[in-house]
């Protein structure tokens, strides 16, 4: 009996051990697994979502590392900070790599590069130039942001670099002095940990190095690794597009113009539907980046002036004021200090283009008003003025005439007029037409 109890207890312990013992996603002797994710073009909320999902997925697959491939001129502050926070909490090694040759990691891209557990660059690449900028008061170019913003981002850059064991005094110069470094200088000054011409070479170079993650110190196992790239999902791509300030503003203006057209010509439905969709997408996009409240008020004022011009025409006075207000509002709408300088130039062009489209819209409205005023009234006392009709019931002096396919009661101004004669309408008195027979309208 005792032997049976011992046997049953041993079997139970073995079963419990099998159940609770963690099973690795991959065996120790399996090929190393490395996932990659791209940071290209402008860093947006869609980029941040993509990287967060990539980190979570790579961890769930017990991957050996996640490599963030960087080639960006900058982007949104909130999205950049979200990416850095996600990298900080990652339990697997996150490697930031500026690639391919000729790529850049400017402004927001430099923050992301410094946030990697291990940072690397390809030959011919550049990082830095992270001084925050804003649109000039005249709206014609860019200038350095306020000192408070500069100091905050410089200190944050220093903190990120020091957390990864990199020189904080050099890192803050990226922000304070707009410092830029090529791959060789960055490696020499300790801002990156490795240089490699491509991803395969990088994984061989860093194989065996140790990094510190949220899970503790980990020795990199990246030699001859299987590489899998994680593309953006449809939702992430849509968010990436909408959260770009330029596209968000375009969608917003398309929505506004669509609804204005819908209000002026109700019942067509297409402007209402498209205008509503564009407006919702534009407003959603505005919520994904920092905006200037004064600029929003200018845009709202411009919209009100355009609508007022539409329903109470002032020969373009309110319309022109509305367009100017909207253009100024668009110019100063985004207050994103880590966007690249040339982006602001393109954004200015987009704002002016919006103004031109709006001016064309106002011109069409004003022209339509003028054309309407040239059209003779179709009803009222002048409805049948100078029209010619035929007497169908003798006018003595009251009778009936046919005019424009309708039968009207008429009164003769110059005596009896027999049936079949042509008459000219000279006035309208209530439901009666006043007519006369003229030499110009013989029998």
N, C-alpha and C positions, 0 to 999 in steps of 0.2 A: 504493500500500500504506500509506504514512504517513497519507494523508488518511483511509483507512478506520479506521486505529487511533485517530486523533484523534476521529473521529466516534463510534466505539464507546465510547471513554473518556468522551466528553461525555454520551452517552446513559446510560451507567452512573451517572455523577455525578448526572444529573437524576433518575433512578429512586431512587437512595439518598436524595437530598434529599426526595423526595416521601414516602418510607417513614418517615424519622426525624424529619421536621419536625412539631412538635406542631400538631394540628388543633383549633381551639377548638370547644367544644360548640355555640356559637352565633356567628353572624357579628357583626361590629362594628355593622352597621346594623340588626340585629334589635331588637325591643322588649326593654326591660330585664325581667329576671326576678327576682322576690322571693318567697321561701318564708316561711311563717309557721308557728309552733308555739305551742301554748297551755300556760301554766302556771296551772292552776286548782285550787281547793280545796287540799288538803294536798300539799306537795312530798314525793314518795315515790321509791322506787327505779324505779318505772314511769315517773315524770316524767323522771328522769335518763336512762333508756334511750331515751325518746322524743326528747329533745333531742340526744343523741349521734347517733342515727340521722339526725335532721334535718340536723345539721351535715355529716355525711359525705355524705348524699344531695345536699344543696345544692351542696357542693363538686364532686361528681361531675358535676353538671349545669351547672357553670360559672355558677352563679347570681350575681347582683350583690349580694345580701345575704340574710341570714336574720333575721327579726324574731321575737323571743320576746315574746308577748303575756302580760302578767303580771296576775293577780288572785288573790292568795293570802294567807292569814293567817299562813303559816309552814309548817314541815315538818321533815323529818329532816336531821340534820347531815351525815351521810355522803353522802346524795343531793345535798344542796346543794353540798358541796365537789366532788363529781364533776362537777356541771354547770359550776361555775366553771372547773375544769381543762379541760373540753372546750371552753369558750368561749376560753380562753387559747391553746389550740393551733390554733384555727380559722384557716384561711388566707383565708376570706372575711369580710366585715364582719358581725358579729353585733350587732344592735340590740335593746336591751331597752326595752320600752314598756309602761307601766302604763296599762291601758285595759280597759273603756270608762269613761265618766265615772262616778265613784262607786266605782271599783275601789280596791284597796289592794295595797301590796307591803310587808307587815309581816314582821318577823323574818327568816326564811329568804328571803322575797321581796325584801327590801332587799339582801341579799348578791348575789342574782342580778341585780338592777337595776344595782348598782355594777360588776358584772363585764362588762357590755356594752361593746363598742368605742365605742358611742354610746348614751346613755341618754335616754329621753324619757318624758313623762307627759301624760295627758289632763287637761283642766280638772276640778276637783272630785275628784281622786285624792290619795292620801296614801301616803307611804313612811316607814319608820323603825320605832320601837318594837321594837328587836332585842335587848333585854337578855335573856340566857338565864334561864330559870326552871325550877323543879322543884317537885314535890309537897311540901307541908309535912309535917313529921314526924307530925302528927295525921291527915294524909290528907284534910283538909277544904278545902284551897285551894292556892294557889301562893305561892312565895317566890323571891327571887333565887337563882340557882345559886351555887356556891362561887366564891370570888374567882379561883381559878386558871382556871376555865372562862371567867369574864367577861373576864379580862385576855387570854387567848389569842384569843378571838373578836374582842375590840376591836382587837387588833393586826392580826389577819387582815383585818378590815374596812378598817383604815387602809391596809394594804398593797395591797389590791385597788383602793381608790379612787385612791391615788397612782399606781399602775401605769397607770390610765386618765386621769391628769392632773387628778384631782379633789382637793379639799382633804381631806387625811387627818385633820386635827384635828377637822373637823366630822363626818367619816364615823365616827370612833371614838365620838362622842357618841351615835350610834344605839344602841350597845351599852352604854356606860358610864352614860349618863344617860337612856336610853330615849327619845331625841329623836325627834320625829315632824315631818315637813314636808309641807305641801301642794305642789301642782305649782308655784305661783308662787314660794314660798319656796325650794324646791329649785332652781329655775332661777336665782333671784337669787343664791343662795349657791354656785352652781357645781357642785351635786351631780348635775344632769342637764344635757344639752346642747341640748334642744329641748322645746317644748310644742306640742301639736297636738290638735285635737278628735277626729280619727279617723285611721285608718291612711293613707288616701289623702292627706290633708293633710300628714301627717308625711313621707311619701316625697317630696312636693314641697318641703317645707321643708329637708330635709337633702340634697337633690340637689346635687351639686357639692362637698360638703364632703369633706375628707380624713380618713381614720382610719388607725391603725397596727395591722396584724394580724400573725400569725405569718409571713406572706409579705412583709411590708413595708408601706410607705405605699400606700394605695389611695384613689382619688378615687371617691366614691359616684356611681353612675349609677342613680338610682331614680325619675326623673321619668317619669310615665305608664307605670309598670311593670306587668307582668302579675303578679298576686298568686295564689299557690297555697298553700292550707293543708294541712299534713301532719298527718293525724289519727293517733291512737295505733293500733298494730296490736293484734290480739287478745292476743298475748303481753304487750305492754306494759300493756294494760288489766287483765289478770289480775294482773300484778306490782303494778300501782298499787293494786288492791283489797287484795291479800294483805299488802302491806308497810305498810298503814295499821295502826298498833298496835291500835286498837280492834277492827278486823275480824279481825286475826290472833289476838287473845286469844279472841274469840267462836268462831272456828273451832277453836282449841285446846280450849276447854271443851266444845264440841259433840262433838269427837272423844273426849274423855275420858269424858263421860257416856255416849256411844254404846257405848264398849268396856265400861264397867262394866255397862250393861244387857245387853250380849252375854254377859259372863261369868256373869251371874246367870240368863240364859235362853238357854243355848246351843242352836244348831241352827236358829234363825230366820233367820240370815244377813244380813238387812237391817241391823240395828244394827252387826254386824261390818264390813260393807262400807262403810257411810256413816261409821261411827266412824273407821275406818282412813284414809279419804280426808280427812276433816276434820282429823284429827290430823296427817297429813303436810303438808297445806296450812298449818296453824297453825304447825308447827315451821319450815317454810320461811319463813313470814312473820316469825317471831321472829328469824331469822338476818339479816334485812334492816334491823334497827334496833338501837340500843344498849339493852341490858337490864341490870337489876340482878340480880346473882347471888344475893343473899340472897332477893330476891322469888321467883326460880325455885325455890329450896330450900323456901320456904313453900308454894308451889303443889304441889310434889312431896309434901311432908308431908301436905297436905290430901287429896291423891288417895289416899295410903296409908291415912289414917284412914277415908276413905269406903269403900274396899274392905274394910277390916277390919270396919267396921260392917255391911257387907252380908253377910259370911260368918260373923261371930261377933257377933250382935246384942247391943248393950249398952244398949238402950232409948234410943238417940239421943245418948249421951254422946260417943262417938267421932265420930259423924256431925256433931254441932254443932261440935266442935273442928275437924273437917276443913273445914267450910264457912267458919268464921272464918279459918282459915289460908289458904284459897284467896282469899278476898276481900282480905285484907291483902297477899297476894302480888301480886294483880292491881293493886292501888292503887299499889304501888311498883315495878311491873315496868318501865315505860319510863323511861329517863333521857335524854330528848331535849330539850335546852335551847332549841331554836328552835321548838318547838311553841307555838301561841297559848294564852294563859291560859284562854280559854273551852273549849278542847279538853280541858284537864285536868278541868274541871267535868263535861263530858259523859262523860269516861272514868270518873270517880268514879261517876256514875249507872249506867254499864254494869257496873262491878264489883259494885255493890250489887244490880243486877238479876240478875247471875250468882249471887250469894249467895242471892237469893230462890228462883231456880230450883233451886239445889242443896238448899235447905232443903225445898222441896216434894218433891224426889226422896227425901231422907232420911225425910220424913213418910210417903211412900207405902211405903217399905221397912219402917218400923217398924209401920205399920198392917197390912201383909201378914203380918208375923211374929205379931202378936197374933191375927189371924184364923186363921192356921194352928194356933196353939196351942189355939184353941177347938174345932177339928174333932176328933171322936173318932177314935182309931186305926182304920185299915181292916184291920190285920193284928195278929197277936199274940193273947194270952190274952183280950183284951176285944173281939175282932173281932166275935163273934156274941152279945155280952152282951145279954140281954133280948129276943133275936129269937125269933120263933115259927116252928116247922117242923111237918111232917106225918110221922108214922111210916109208912114204906113196908115195913119188915120188923120184925115184932113185937120189942119190947124185952123180953128175958127173962134177965137185965137188959140184955144186949148185943144191938144190932140196928142198923138204919139209918133215917136220917131225911132228908127233902128240905128244904133250907133255902136260900133265895135262889137257887133254880134249881140248886143243887148237892146231891149225895148225900154225906152224911157218916156215919161210924160213930158211934153214940151209945150211952151207958150210962144206964139209968134209975136215978134216985135213990130212987124210991118204988115199987118193985115192977114187975110185968109191965104193959106198955102195949100193947094190940093195935094192928094196922095201921089207918091211917085217922084215928087220934086226933091232936089237936094237942098239941104240947109246947112248953115254954119252956126256952130255953137258959140255964143258970145259971152255967156255967163251961166251960173248955176244958182238957183234959188231954192235951197232945201232939196226936195226930191224932184223939182221941176227944172228942166233945161230951158234957158232963154235962147231962142234961135232967130235967124233972119234969112231971108232969101236974098241972094246977091247976084249981080251980073256975073260974078266970077264962078257962080255955081248954077248954071242954067239947067232947064228941064232935061 
